[in-house]
Amino acid sequence: MKNRTASKAARGALLATAALLLTATSPAQATAQDARAGNWLYLTVTKGDARSSDTRGTLLLCDPPQGHGHAAEACADLTAVDGDITALPPKDGYCPMVYAPVTAHARGEWNGRPVEYAETFSNGCVMAGRTGPVFALDS
């Protein structure tokens, strides 16, 4: 009988501790969600084919522009097309006919709408010509 009482007390203490930890972490979670409010995109660029693991990524925040080497330019381009990456105007230029595939992926939120974009380009030059500074993650 003594063991059951001790077991119940220990279980109660564990539950109370777990509840305390959950309520203690809730403000931190709310803060993380508040930080992502507004216009933001998580951008990745993967070099190579599907078997490649050379992926770079960053979180682009646009209120104010930050988190990206070309945040101000990328946010300005995205604002001009209301966050629709497929509507970005192509840049003038010539690219070599070298097959070195890169896949650009974006996931996030723009003006309250979810954004999901993925496209594979024949090489980085072609990607830069189509997406401008948005996926310029290397510099």
CORSUL-V582271 format. One record per residue. N is the residue number from 1. PHI is phi in degrees with one decimal (NA if undefined). Layout:
# CORSUL-V582271
N,PHI ; N,PHI
This chain:
# CORSUL-V582271
1,NA ; 2,-63.4 ; 3,-65.6 ; 4,-64.4 ; 5,-64.8 ; 6,-65.1 ; 7,-64.9 ; 8,-64.4 ; 9,-65.7 ; 10,-65.6 ; 11,-63.3 ; 12,-63.4 ; 13,-66.2 ; 14,-63.7 ; 15,-63.8 ; 16,-64.2 ; 17,-65.2 ; 18,-62.5 ; 19,-63.3 ; 20,-64.0 ; 21,-64.8 ; 22,-64.7 ; 23,-72.4 ; 24,-72.1 ; 25,-89.9 ; 26,-59.7 ; 27,-60.5 ; 28,-65.8 ; 29,-66.4 ; 30,-62.8 ; 31,-64.2 ; 32,-63.1 ; 33,-68.5 ; 34,-63.6 ; 35,-66.1 ; 36,-93.4 ; 37,-68.4 ; 38,99.9 ; 39,-92.8 ; 40,-149.4 ; 41,-141.0 ; 42,-94.6 ; 43,-107.8 ; 44,-133.5 ; 45,-130.4 ; 46,-112.7 ; 47,-91.8 ; 48,99.5 ; 49,-85.5 ; 50,-61.1 ; 51,-83.6 ; 52,-72.6 ; 53,-123.3 ; 54,-88.5 ; 55,-117.7 ; 56,-117.7 ; 57,-151.2 ; 58,-157.7 ; 59,-99.3 ; 60,-95.6 ; 61,-107.6 ; 62,-117.7 ; 63,-132.6 ; 64,-84.1 ; 65,-61.3 ; 66,-167.1 ; 67,89.3 ; 68,-150.9 ; 69,-60.1 ; 70,-125.3 ; 71,-58.5 ; 72,-62.1 ; 73,-68.2 ; 74,-63.4 ; 75,-65.6 ; 76,-63.9 ; 77,-63.6 ; 78,-67.9 ; 79,-63.0 ; 80,-63.4 ; 81,-113.7 ; 82,53.4 ; 83,79.0 ; 84,-90.0 ; 85,-61.0 ; 86,-67.5 ; 87,-92.2 ; 88,-61.0 ; 89,-71.6 ; 90,-66.7 ; 91,-89.7 ; 92,-74.2 ; 93,155.8 ; 94,-120.1 ; 95,-122.9 ; 96,-67.8 ; 97,-89.1 ; 98,-111.5 ; 99,-89.3 ; 100,-143.7 ; 101,-59.7 ; 102,-134.6 ; 103,-115.5 ; 104,-101.6 ; 105,-136.5 ; 106,-133.3 ; 107,-144.1 ; 108,171.2 ; 109,-143.2 ; 110,-136.4 ; 111,50.4 ; 112,82.3 ; 113,-102.8 ; 114,-70.6 ; 115,-119.2 ; 116,-140.8 ; 117,-144.3 ; 118,-151.1 ; 119,-153.9 ; 120,-104.2 ; 121,-111.1 ; 122,-67.3 ; 123,-163.1 ; 124,-63.9 ; 125,-65.2 ; 126,-63.7 ; 127,-61.0 ; 128,-62.9 ; 129,-66.4 ; 130,-91.0 ; 131,-116.9 ; 132,58.5 ; 133,-77.9 ; 134,-59.0 ; 135,-104.2 ; 136,-80.8 ; 137,-91.6 ; 138,-76.1 ; 139,-101.6
